[in-house]
């Protein structure tokens, strides 16, 4: 984690272009640029995050300039050497890492672009995720131009809940200069955050419908229950399922069809939410009500815990329990030798959290919690749960804590 960032060697820069160009051309990505006539490195490039295609479009958008990329540690597994040589910097998600700031300053001192994905995870349903409250302060502190790259269509092509590519084209991306170095001097961190939050507003499903892009993949609904875990008809949680183009509730039997244009239609009766993000925000509102009432509690869930202390491989830590409640996350268990392990993450320590669906195709859904020295991937099993609800609750619990403490809400949260 302490290794300084490497500048991409001159002979690797054409390689990054060659690796990126086929997919970008296949999706007929249209990249537009605004206020970038005088934009030259060094600068900060903030990008939204929906699929791996994001990185390839970003490489094309900034070519021929070189960049360093902030990448989560699990992305380094098995390919650390290559990623470091092409400029990647290792980071543990949702940790306050002062070393990372020094590494970013090193990138800028080298005269390069530092590419940051401030949402810190793939979007769960193609809409903006919460941004860190420190983003405006960081940008002002660094004192170099700040640009954004907002991509559209990547979630529709390969949604986080079912990564199978769907051949969406054309996709779009906008590279926009948000602040010059001079403009940053006169802007407050709050003003910087406000503009960045505005720049990061996107809705992939609205974008799809507006452009009339059809997805004919015959299993396009499969996995959607990972995000839409609560039935709006009977309000049962953790009973949603999918098959082919259908989403349905195993509790009450209601069914919805997922159209080629990305909309939901009830097979019978009222269509509660045709727009997927509206259903997701309804779930958030329900979680918010639990938090406000002080009743949010996942219960004590049996879990398997895998540790990632470095980028070499996962280590099976052992079996234990996970509880997420009004005080935050608590993980306890014991390893194969019977030695205990424990991690607690109180509410003030996490404004959001990272989750995975069917991680690596073999371990199932998980939430990962980080310290500066380790990352734990925590897999509930043999119980009813939704890691999506845990992610929503993490944000709502933090927001309540901010209100109780008289602190401003994180950017992007109401």
Order of alpha helices (4+ residues) and beta strands (2+ residues): alpha-beta-beta-alpha-beta-alpha-beta-alpha-beta-alpha-beta-alpha-beta-alpha-alpha-alpha-beta-beta-beta-beta-alpha-beta-beta-beta-beta-beta-beta-beta-alpha
